[in-house]
Structure formats: structure tokens, C-alpha cells
Amino acid sequence: MPLTDDSKNPAIRDRFGLDNPRAKELLRPPDEAVEAIRSGSRGFVLYAGRPEHGTEELVFTDHDDVGLWPPNETPRTLLVRSGSGTGYHQTYRNSGSVDNAHGKGELAGAGEIRAKNWYVVAPGSIHPSGGIYHQVQNPGIGTIREEHIPPELRPSNGASKGSSHGDPKPLEPDDIEDLGKDFDPDAVTNEWGATVQEARIVSKKLDHLLSTYNPGGSYPSTSEADMATVSMLLVWGFSEVDIADIMRACRPRVKLRDRDDYLTNTITNTALTRINPVDPDLGRIWIESAKENGGRPVFHEATLITLQNSMELLGGEATVSTIVNEGLIQWRGSKERSVMKRVRRALKCLERAGYVTSVDRGATIWYDDGFLDLDLPHNTRL
């Protein structure tokens, strides 16, 4: 699948889903793709687990943070370095036991397992920074099995783990009634007073899910995108009953308005999975700081994850400089001064929320004050 002209996203992004006939028209056979790259094309993506793409046996391991999950911890295979210079992905044959998963727990932010309907950028493609995705080693395509993958990078068993926000109350049919024409989703607030619009300011993922059927074809089906939307609303502290109204008012899907049974099942089934909600104090500062910054988030969840990991490695006290030099913060082609500014902004917000404290001793030293014990909402990662 070709890239867009100005990003590392597939050409179908925000246009139509992967199963749409127009998406199939964009596909190129391997020999044409190779020739296009040689002729200066921006490049292509490969979707895993798609028989009509010829990738039904392929699975990719995506290593975003090699400090947490280095590529050499899985069997040798084709290894590609990102055009950004900060990450890697590997290509394997799927033994049949490997499925999609995000890193969680100690490996939150480390990477993903991309086994079905999830893509990586092909070698030879051009990153927006100008870097080239390129092969590092190619001993042939190896096979990967579930036992090769750390438990933190395997699919969660939501039914066994339960929900961290409490047992969901089953919805009754009367809870999901026809919406009035004057229903305003921003008249509904979450458990700590934030509106839907405020949550959308700092969560691009939630904003996209409430705006389009299946953002960029990121989900295997539109029903799974519905569940992802419910999950994000639960992460942001909205009640199951309010989510029913929000889904029907905001998400552009007729089925959500015409099928009460479908909407009820989607909400109750999603609520049974493990949800790691945004901490109220953190959420308030996240939103307040974005408003103060002209509607742009001052920090993203990926920054919080790596900042938390860095502070832990440094014993709970550090300067901005030592945090940046620890090497876990992703630079993404930025200059050191810009990265330090990003870290400093996040720390100041955490201090306002009461999770770190600072002391000026020539250089400002930041001390953990509960941040290391904070459960971050990893599935809000953008």
C-alpha cells in the first residue's frame, strides 16, 4: 500500500477502510513497488495477516524503545531500522499463535506485535524527516512463536483480569433511549468534571474515533473501532450510560442509533476488559495546560511513559539534563534543547498535579512525589 505524499501513513488514511474496494485499487505488486522506490517514490507500507495482500503468514515486531525491548531478544530475522533513526521493526512468519498486542506493564511504550491488519513501513521508504527505512540484517525470514515474546507484549486476557474501574453495571434498554434533538455531549462530564470536547483536545485518538468510522483503517472492522471508542471514553472517566449517548451523538455510524442491542453489547463487553483510566489530577492538568497552550497538548502520554521510566532508573531524582541523557526519551529528529524543553514542560505539569517536586540547587533537581507509583493510561498512546 503506497504512503501518502507527506507522511509515513498509508494512502488510505482518513479516506476509506482497508476493506473498501478503492483501497484494493491502490495496492501494488512487489515488483512494481520495488521499481517505484528505485525511481524515487516515498514508499509503501505492508499490512500483516492479509491473504489478499500475500501477507497472511507475516507478523511484525515493532521496537519503539530498544532500551526496554531490544530486537535481539527475539529470533534473528529481517531487521529494518526506522527512517527516524530511533526504532526498529522485524519481519517474521507467524507460527499461528502470535496475535496483535501493545506493550504494557514494565514494557509499556516498548513497542507492539503487529500480526493482523496492522502495518509497518517497508524498507527503502522515506520518513518525513528525510531518513530512509533500511535493512540492518537479512538472514532470511524467521518464525516467531508466542514463547519468544515477553508476557507484557502478549494480548491481555481481559476476562481474567477484570476491570480496574470497577464492575460495570449492566445497561438496561431504558438506559439507551432515543436521543433528543437538543442533546449536547458537552453537557455531559466525566467523573472528575471534564467534557468530551476537553478530552478530545488532548487525545487525538479519541477525537479521530469520534469523527470517523475507522481512522486510517487502523482496526480490523468498524465494530472493533466502536469498541475502541468506548474503551477510550472509559479511559477518560465517562460512565457507561453517558457513553451510550455520546456514541450515538458523536460517532458517525447509523448502526449505533438504530440498534440498541448492538450498542448495549458493545459497551458492556468493552467495560469487561481491563481499563486503565486517566488519573483525575493528571487529567485536569493535562487539559488545563493544553488550554493555556492554545489548545495544543503540552505533553503526550508517550513522554510520560519514558519520563516515568527514566526517573525510576535515576532513583527518583534527576535534572532535566540527566533525564534526557539517560537515553529513553525519543528525540524524533529534534535538537537537544527542544527535547529538554519538552521534558521540562511535562515535569512542570506533573508538579502542578502534585506528582513531582523541584528544588533549585544551582540546577533544578526534580524529585518523585508519587509519579513512579502512578498508573499511566497506556492505551491512550497516540
Secondary structure, DSSP 8 states (H G I E B T S, - for coil): -BB-TTSSSBTTTTT--TTSHHHHHH---HHHHHHHHHTT---BEEETT-GGGT-TTEEEEEES-TTTS-GGGS---EEEE-TTSS-EEEEEEE-S----EE--GGGTTSEEEE-SS-EEE-TT-B-TTS-B-EEEE-S--EEE-GGGS-GGGS---HHHH--TT-------GGGS----TT--GGG-B-TTS-BHHHHHHH-HHHHHHTTSSSGGG-SSSHHHHHHHHHHHHHHTT--HHHHHHHHHHHS--HHHHH-HHHHHHHHHHHHTS------HHHHHHHHHHHHHTTTS-S--HHHHHHHHHHHHHTTTEE-HHHHHHTS-S--TT--HHHHHHHHHHHHHHHHHHTSEEEEESSSEEEEESSGGG----GGG--
